[in-house]
Amino acid sequence: QVTSFQGVSVHSLCTSSPHEHPEHGRLVYKGNLAKAVLGVKFFSYSTSIFNLLMMPYIVLKTGIGFDSLLLQVAFYGLIGLFTFVTPVTLHILTKGYVVRLYYKDDLDTYTAITYNAILAEKATVFHQKDVKIPDITKMFTTFYAKTKSMLVNPMLFPNPQDYNHLMGYDKSFYFDLEEESEAGKQK
């Protein structure tokens, strides 16, 4: 493929489409909050690190001190809350947010890309049969891949059949009337 960019010839040696990944397969989903999640986590981590570095300086230079042990515990507890609890909470809430989801047709496997605790991309490979839908709708979970909760937005799948296959909605339903009648008799 040869394209022209302001009179300069550009040659592309890529043979696959931009939505193909050689290792993971075909891109079927891209989360629209990926940059926001990464930005919020980075901001939270950086402010916590800044707080840890500046707190000894502020305490020593300003002479903040409390005679009461209860006030000292409350003050340092509040500082610790914002320093440690906020980044941990953000990580717990966003660790299942799927940034990209790839699908390999030949193996019927998915690769979900999420962010780990150190803001690096983490790939989770699972089979369609490993997908479990929660019985009760949960706030930050669309489905479970093996035991890991995953969050996707069904509206962001360019092809609705990809979402239906992921969730198992394309499978035919089989009702065993004998099991139903036995379950009814046991009640």
N, C-alpha and C positions, 0 to 999 in steps of 0.2 A: 504494500500500500504506500503510495507516494502522495503527499499533500504539500501544498505551497503555503508558506507563512511569510508574508511580506517579502516575496522574492527569494526566500531561502527554501531549498528543498529539504524536506524532512522524510526520512525513511523509517517505517515502523516494521520491526521484525516480529511483532507479536502476532501469533496466529489464532489466539482465542479471543472471544469477545471480552469487553471490559467487565462483564458480569460473571466471568469464569475465573476460578482460582484453581491452579493446577493441583494443589494438595487437598482443598476442601470441597471443590465442586462448583455448582452453579449457585449464584447469589439469588436467594428468594426473598430476603427481607433485609431492610436497612432501617434501623431505628433513628427517628428524627431528633431524639434528645441526647444523642451520644456526646456531642460537644458540650452540652449544658451539664451533663452528669460529670464529665471529666473536669470541666471548669470549676464546678462547685466543690468537688472533692479536692482538687488542687488548691483552691483558695482556702478551704478548711484546714488542710494539712499545713499550708504555708503559714497561716495565722497561728496555728498551734505551735509550730517550730519557733516562730518569732516570739510568741508569748513565753515559751520555755527559755529562750535566750535572754529576753529582756527582764523577766521577773526578778532574778537575783540583783541585777543592776538597779532596778526601781526600788526594791526593798532596801538595799544598802544605801542608796543616795537620798531617798526621801525619809528614811528612818521610820517607815511604817511599822509600827509595833503595837501590840495590844497587850495590856496587862492581864486580861481575862483569857484563860485557856479556851473557853467557849467561843469567844470572838475570833481568836486565831484559827480555830478549827473551821468555823463558818467562813472566814475570809479565804483561807487556802482551799477549802472545799469548793467554794464558788469558782475560784480560779481553775482548779483541777477539773471541774465540771466542763467548763468551756474549752479547756485544753485537751482533754482526753475523751470525754463522753460524746461531744459533738462529732468528731471525725469517725469514731467507732459506730455511732448511730447512722451516720450518712453511709458508711460502708455497708452496714447490715441492710439498710433499705434499698441500696442501689446495686448490690452485688449480683443480683439476678437479672438486671436489665440487659437485654440482648442488643448489642450494637449492630451486629450483622449475623445473618443466618444463611448457611450454605447447605445445599442438598446434593448428594451424589445419587443419581438415578440407579446406577448399576448395583450399588450396595444397599440402597434404601437407607442411607445414614444421613444424619444432619450434623453440622458443626456449628455450634453457637459460640460467638465471640462476645465475651464480657470483659469487664475491667476487674482486676484483682485488687488487693489491698494496697499495693505499691504502684497503682495506676498503669500497670502493664496489661496488654491484652492477653486474655486467657481463652484457650480453645477447649470446648467441651464437646466430645463426639458421642453421639447416641443414636440408637436405632429408633425407628418409628414405633416399634412395639414397646419401647421403654417409656413412652410418653403416657403420663397419667394426668387426667383432668381432676382437679380437686372437687370433692362433693359439694363443698360450700365455697362460694366465690370469695377469694381472698384479695386484699387490697394490692399487694405487690407480687401476685402470682397468677399467671395465665395457665401454666401447666408445670408439671414436674418431669424433668428428664432424669430418669433413674431416681435419685433422691434429691436432686438439686432443683430449687424453684427457679423458674424462668418467667420473665415478663416481656411480652410482645404486644404490639398494638395490631389487632387484626385488620384494621383499615389501611395499614401501610404495606400490606402484601400486594405487589403489583398484579399478581395472578391469584385470585381467590381459591383456585384449586390447590395451590401450594399450601395455603392455610388449612383447607379442609383435609388434605392428606396428612399434614403434621398432626392435627388433632384427632385423626382417625374417623372423621365424619364421612369419608368416602367409602368406608367399609359397609357391606350390607349387614343389616341387623338380623340376628337369628334368635328366634324365641323358641324355647323348648317348652311345649305345652305340658309335658309330663312334670317338669320341674315346677311349673306354675301351679299345677293342680296339687302337687305334694306340699308346696309351701302354703297353699290355701287350706289344706286339710290340717296342717300342724297348728294353725292359728286357732 
